[in-house]
């Protein structure tokens, strides 16, 4: 991107970067299901997502400093080159350190490996030696609950993306100078980082993901409604920070919720990809909702994000009611499921339709 000489070449390289970057987030969610129990996944996925918000605290000030480098290149080129060097260096380190499965991890002793596998087996966690199952791809794509998670993720990313893209613009429109706005843009990101760290512990306080998602989406909806209607710049800035606090937990929460409920190695992999995939669509739409003709209030964009969070609330409530109904139905049937009577492939292809599986709601 630093070497691009035209708009067309810049777009082409950016598309390629998106293609190679696309598997990163769903791949991480999928990988954790091989290593951790459902209870252990939540804080780790929340910490993973918080890194992105944490980067938002530093991205504005860092970009400003890198652009001041005096050299033969333009300021934006130094941003691309230096940040890419950091990424590549970390990629090399992780390629050496990161291992795929506890069954094959070289850093575990045999006693540690046995203990880990017992713990994961009790939680029906994924196994590395299960083959790719094309049937499960269709099951994932035809499962309406998978798309429910995906829409929640899409709507949550809509708010986070627009804050990341337009944060300085929105703050500048409130009456602050460009430099001041760039510095102040770190405050909403800091609030989002704090709430994502908080989300690491929420499932331990109350293990109902849908409840937390509804609470945060309702709060975000209310905060954006205030931003869209109030004129006072200090109130608007305060609620911009509060809205990012309410927006940020829903991405890790819905990711863990999906991972907890979807069974089957292949189905879970496809569900992880579908969930995060719509987040990319949010970035495409979100870059156009804060329109120049709406300056300085940008009411259209704020109302759009407000409605997105209303969608999150409705879908989370729908999933909540469905999963509770389905759990009661399975309890009422009281089927004594004997997995040993079936082949491994038959059990695997049952996915989350296993009679002994209960949904987390």
C-alpha positions as CSV (number, residue, x, y, z in Angstrom):
1,X,0.0,0.0,0.0
2,X,2.9,2.3,0.6
3,X,4.2,1.7,-2.9
4,X,0.8,2.2,-4.6
5,X,0.9,5.0,-7.2
6,X,-2.8,5.3,-8.1
7,X,-6.2,4.9,-6.7
8,X,-6.8,1.7,-8.6
9,X,-3.5,0.1,-7.4
10,X,-4.3,1.2,-3.8
11,X,-7.8,-0.4,-4.0
12,X,-6.4,-3.6,-5.5
13,X,-3.8,-4.0,-2.8
14,X,-6.3,-3.2,-0.1
15,X,-8.7,-5.9,-1.4
16,X,-5.8,-8.4,-1.3
17,X,-5.0,-7.4,2.2
18,X,-8.7,-7.9,3.2
19,X,-8.7,-11.4,1.6
20,X,-5.6,-12.5,3.6
21,X,-6.8,-10.8,6.7
22,X,-10.3,-12.3,6.6
23,X,-9.5,-15.6,8.3
24,X,-7.8,-14.0,11.3
25,X,-10.7,-13.3,13.7
26,X,-12.8,-16.4,12.9
27,X,-9.7,-18.5,12.9
28,X,-8.8,-17.4,16.4
29,X,-12.4,-18.1,17.7
30,X,-12.2,-21.5,16.1
31,X,-8.7,-22.3,17.5
32,X,-9.8,-21.5,21.1
33,X,-12.5,-24.2,20.9
34,X,-9.7,-26.8,20.5
35,X,-7.8,-25.5,23.6
36,X,-10.4,-24.2,26.1
37,X,-13.6,-25.3,27.7
38,X,-16.7,-23.1,27.2
39,X,-16.1,-21.4,30.6
40,X,-12.5,-20.7,29.7
41,X,-13.2,-19.3,26.2
42,X,-15.1,-16.2,27.3
43,X,-12.2,-14.2,29.0
44,X,-9.7,-15.2,26.2
45,X,-12.0,-14.1,23.4
46,X,-12.8,-10.9,25.2
47,X,-9.1,-10.2,25.7
48,X,-8.5,-10.9,22.0
49,X,-11.2,-8.4,20.9
50,X,-10.0,-5.8,23.4
51,X,-6.7,-5.6,21.6
52,X,-8.4,-4.1,18.6
53,X,-10.1,-1.4,20.8
54,X,-6.8,-0.9,22.6
55,X,-5.1,-0.2,19.3
56,X,-7.8,2.5,18.7
57,X,-6.5,4.4,21.7
58,X,-3.0,4.7,20.1
59,X,-3.8,4.7,16.4
60,X,-4.6,8.4,16.1
61,X,-1.7,9.7,18.1
62,X,0.7,7.2,16.6
63,X,-0.4,8.0,13.1
64,X,0.0,11.7,13.8
65,X,3.6,11.1,15.0
66,X,4.6,8.9,12.1
67,X,3.3,11.4,9.6
68,X,5.8,13.9,11.1
69,X,8.8,11.8,10.1
70,X,11.0,13.8,7.8
71,X,12.2,11.7,4.9
72,X,11.9,11.0,1.2
73,X,8.5,9.4,1.6
74,X,5.1,10.9,2.4
75,X,3.7,10.6,5.9
76,X,1.0,8.0,5.1
77,X,3.7,5.8,3.6
78,X,5.7,5.7,6.8
79,X,2.4,4.7,8.6
80,X,1.9,1.7,6.3
81,X,5.6,0.6,6.3
82,X,6.3,0.9,10.1
83,X,3.0,-0.7,11.2
84,X,3.4,-3.5,8.6
85,X,6.9,-4.2,9.9
86,X,5.5,-4.7,13.4
87,X,2.8,-7.0,12.1
88,X,5.2,-9.1,10.1
89,X,7.7,-9.4,13.0
90,X,4.9,-10.7,15.3
91,X,3.6,-13.1,12.6
92,X,7.1,-14.7,12.4
93,X,7.2,-15.1,16.1
94,X,3.7,-16.5,16.4
95,X,4.4,-18.9,13.5
96,X,7.1,-20.4,15.6
97,X,5.4,-20.3,19.0
98,X,1.7,-21.0,18.2
99,X,0.7,-24.7,18.1
100,X,-2.5,-26.1,16.7
101,X,-3.8,-28.6,19.3
102,X,-3.2,-29.7,22.8
103,X,-2.9,-33.3,21.5
104,X,0.2,-32.4,19.5
105,X,1.6,-29.5,21.5
106,X,5.3,-29.9,22.2
107,X,5.4,-27.7,25.3
108,X,3.0,-29.9,27.3
109,X,4.2,-32.8,29.4
110,X,2.3,-36.1,29.1
111,X,0.7,-35.5,32.4
112,X,-0.4,-32.0,31.4
113,X,-1.7,-33.2,28.1
114,X,-3.7,-36.0,29.7
115,X,-5.2,-33.5,32.2
116,X,-6.1,-31.1,29.4
117,X,-7.7,-33.7,27.2
118,X,-9.8,-35.0,30.2
119,X,-11.1,-31.5,30.8
120,X,-11.9,-30.8,27.2
121,X,-13.6,-34.2,26.7
122,X,-15.9,-33.5,29.6
123,X,-16.9,-30.2,27.9
124,X,-17.3,-31.9,24.5
125,X,-14.7,-29.6,23.1
126,X,-13.4,-30.1,19.5
127,X,-10.9,-32.8,18.6
128,X,-8.0,-32.3,16.2
129,X,-8.4,-35.7,14.6
130,X,-12.0,-35.2,13.3
131,X,-12.2,-34.9,9.5
132,X,-13.7,-32.2,7.5
133,X,-17.4,-32.9,7.0
134,X,-19.1,-31.3,3.9
135,X,-22.6,-32.2,5.4
136,X,-21.9,-29.9,8.3
137,X,-21.2,-27.0,6.0
138,X,-24.8,-27.2,4.7
139,X,-26.0,-27.6,8.2
140,X,-24.3,-24.4,9.3
141,X,-25.4,-22.4,6.3
142,X,-29.1,-23.5,6.8
143,X,-29.1,-23.0,10.5
144,X,-31.0,-19.7,11.2
145,X,-29.4,-19.4,14.6
146,X,-26.0,-19.1,13.0
147,X,-27.2,-16.1,10.9
148,X,-28.7,-14.7,14.1
149,X,-25.3,-14.6,15.7
150,X,-23.9,-13.1,12.4
151,X,-26.4,-10.3,12.3
152,X,-25.7,-9.4,16.0
153,X,-22.0,-9.3,15.1
154,X,-22.7,-7.2,12.0
155,X,-24.7,-4.7,14.0
156,X,-22.2,-4.6,16.8
157,X,-19.3,-4.0,14.3
158,X,-21.3,-1.3,12.7
159,X,-21.0,0.9,15.8
160,X,-17.4,0.0,16.5
161,X,-16.3,0.5,12.9
162,X,-18.0,3.9,12.5
163,X,-16.4,5.1,15.8
164,X,-13.0,4.0,14.6
165,X,-13.4,5.6,11.1
166,X,-15.3,8.7,12.0
167,X,-14.3,9.3,15.6
168,X,-12.0,12.3,15.0
169,X,-14.5,13.7,12.3
170,X,-17.4,13.5,14.8
171,X,-15.4,15.1,17.5
172,X,-14.1,17.9,15.2
173,X,-17.7,18.6,14.1
174,X,-18.5,19.2,17.8
175,X,-16.3,22.3,17.6
176,X,-12.8,21.0,18.5
177,X,-9.7,21.7,16.4
178,X,-8.3,18.9,14.2
179,X,-5.4,18.3,16.5
180,X,-7.6,18.3,19.6
181,X,-10.1,16.0,18.0
182,X,-7.3,13.5,17.1
183,X,-6.2,13.4,20.7
184,X,-9.7,13.2,22.1
185,X,-10.5,10.3,19.8
186,X,-8.6,8.1,22.1
187,X,-11.1,8.6,24.9
188,X,-14.0,6.6,23.3
189,X,-11.6,3.9,22.4
190,X,-10.4,3.8,26.0
191,X,-14.0,3.4,27.2
192,X,-14.5,0.6,24.7
193,X,-11.3,-1.1,25.9
194,X,-12.4,-0.9,29.6
195,X,-15.8,-2.5,28.8
196,X,-14.3,-5.3,26.8
197,X,-12.0,-6.1,29.7
198,X,-15.1,-6.0,31.9
199,X,-16.8,-8.5,29.5
200,X,-14.1,-11.0,30.4
201,X,-15.8,-11.4,33.8
202,X,-19.5,-10.9,33.0
203,X,-20.3,-14.6,32.1
204,X,-18.9,-15.6,35.5
205,X,-21.3,-13.2,37.3
206,X,-24.3,-14.3,35.2
207,X,-23.8,-17.0,32.6
208,X,-26.5,-15.8,30.2
209,X,-24.9,-14.2,27.2
210,X,-28.2,-13.0,25.7
211,X,-29.0,-11.0,28.8
212,X,-25.7,-9.2,28.7
213,X,-26.0,-8.5,25.0
214,X,-29.5,-7.1,25.5
215,X,-28.3,-4.9,28.3
216,X,-25.5,-3.4,26.3
217,X,-27.4,-3.0,23.1
218,X,-30.3,-1.2,24.9
219,X,-27.8,1.1,26.5
220,X,-26.0,1.8,23.2
221,X,-29.3,2.5,21.5
222,X,-30.2,5.0,24.2
223,X,-26.8,6.7,24.1
224,X,-26.9,7.2,20.3
225,X,-30.4,8.6,20.6
226,X,-29.0,11.2,23.0
227,X,-26.1,12.0,20.7
228,X,-28.5,12.5,17.7
229,X,-30.8,14.9,19.6
230,X,-28.6,16.9,22.0
231,X,-26.9,20.1,20.9
232,X,-24.4,20.6,23.7
233,X,-20.9,19.5,22.5
234,X,-19.7,18.3,26.0
235,X,-22.8,16.2,26.4
236,X,-22.5,14.7,22.9
237,X,-18.8,13.9,23.5
238,X,-19.6,12.3,26.9
239,X,-22.3,10.1,25.3
240,X,-20.0,9.3,22.4
241,X,-17.6,7.7,25.0
242,X,-20.5,6.0,26.8
243,X,-21.8,4.6,23.5
244,X,-18.4,3.0,22.8
245,X,-18.5,1.5,26.3
246,X,-21.8,-0.1,25.5
247,X,-20.9,-1.1,21.9
248,X,-17.7,-2.9,22.5
249,X,-18.6,-6.0,24.7
250,X,-21.2,-7.4,22.2
251,X,-18.6,-8.6,19.7
252,X,-16.7,-10.9,22.1
253,X,-20.0,-11.9,23.8
254,X,-21.8,-13.1,20.7
255,X,-18.6,-14.8,19.5
256,X,-18.3,-16.9,22.7
257,X,-22.1,-17.5,22.7
258,X,-21.9,-18.9,19.1
259,X,-18.9,-21.0,20.0
260,X,-20.6,-22.4,23.1
261,X,-23.8,-23.4,21.3
262,X,-22.6,-24.7,17.9
263,X,-21.4,-28.3,17.9
264,X,-19.5,-30.2,15.2
265,X,-15.9,-29.4,14.1
266,X,-16.8,-28.4,10.6
267,X,-20.1,-26.7,11.5
268,X,-18.4,-24.6,14.2
269,X,-15.6,-23.5,11.8
270,X,-18.2,-22.4,9.2
271,X,-20.3,-20.7,11.9
272,X,-17.3,-18.8,13.1
273,X,-16.6,-17.6,9.6
274,X,-20.2,-16.6,8.9
275,X,-20.4,-14.7,12.2
276,X,-17.3,-12.6,11.5
277,X,-18.0,-12.4,7.8
278,X,-20.9,-10.0,8.2
279,X,-18.5,-7.8,10.2
280,X,-16.7,-7.0,7.0
281,X,-20.0,-6.0,5.4
282,X,-20.5,-3.6,8.3
283,X,-17.3,-1.9,7.5
284,X,-18.4,-1.5,3.9
285,X,-21.8,0.0,4.9
286,X,-20.5,2.0,7.9
287,X,-18.0,4.0,5.8
288,X,-21.0,5.7,4.1
289,X,-23.5,6.4,6.9
290,X,-21.9,9.5,8.2
291,X,-22.5,11.8,5.2
292,X,-21.0,15.2,4.6
293,X,-24.5,16.7,4.1
294,X,-25.4,15.8,7.7
295,X,-22.6,18.0,9.2
296,X,-22.3,18.9,12.0
297,X,-24.9,16.8,13.9
298,X,-24.6,13.7,11.7
299,X,-28.0,12.6,12.9
300,X,-28.5,10.0,10.1
301,X,-25.4,8.1,11.1
302,X,-26.2,8.1,14.8
303,X,-29.8,7.0,14.2
304,X,-28.6,4.3,11.9
305,X,-26.3,2.8,14.6
306,X,-29.1,3.3,17.1
307,X,-31.4,1.1,15.0
308,X,-28.7,-1.5,14.6
309,X,-28.5,-1.9,18.3
310,X,-32.3,-2.2,18.5
311,X,-31.9,-5.1,16.0
312,X,-29.3,-6.7,18.3
313,X,-31.7,-6.5,21.2
314,X,-34.6,-8.1,19.2
315,X,-32.4,-10.9,17.8
316,X,-30.8,-11.7,21.1
317,X,-34.2,-11.9,22.7
318,X,-35.5,-14.2,20.0
319,X,-32.5,-16.5,20.4
320,X,-33.0,-16.4,24.1
321,X,-36.6,-17.6,23.9
322,X,-35.8,-20.2,21.3
323,X,-32.9,-21.8,23.2
324,X,-34.9,-21.9,26.4
325,X,-37.8,-23.6,24.6
326,X,-35.5,-26.1,22.9
327,X,-33.8,-27.0,26.2
328,X,-37.1,-27.6,27.8
329,X,-38.2,-29.7,24.9
330,X,-35.1,-31.9,25.2
331,X,-35.5,-32.2,28.9
332,X,-39.1,-33.3,28.5
333,X,-38.1,-36.0,26.0
334,X,-35.6,-37.3,28.6
335,X,-33.7,-39.3,26.0
336,X,-30.8,-41.4,27.5
337,X,-28.2,-40.7,24.8
338,X,-25.6,-43.4,24.5
339,X,-22.8,-42.1,22.2
340,X,-21.0,-45.4,22.3
341,X,-23.9,-47.0,20.4
342,X,-23.1,-44.8,17.4
343,X,-20.0,-44.4,15.2
344,X,-17.8,-41.4,15.8
345,X,-18.9,-39.9,12.4
346,X,-22.6,-40.4,13.3
347,X,-22.1,-38.6,16.6
348,X,-20.1,-35.8,15.0
349,X,-22.7,-35.2,12.3
350,X,-25.4,-34.7,14.8
351,X,-23.8,-31.4,15.7
352,X,-25.9,-29.4,18.2
353,X,-28.9,-31.7,17.6
354,X,-27.4,-34.2,20.0
355,X,-30.0,-35.1,22.7
356,X,-27.5,-34.4,25.5
357,X,-26.6,-31.0,24.2
358,X,-28.1,-28.0,26.0
359,X,-27.9,-24.5,24.6
360,X,-26.5,-21.6,26.5
361,X,-29.0,-18.7,26.4
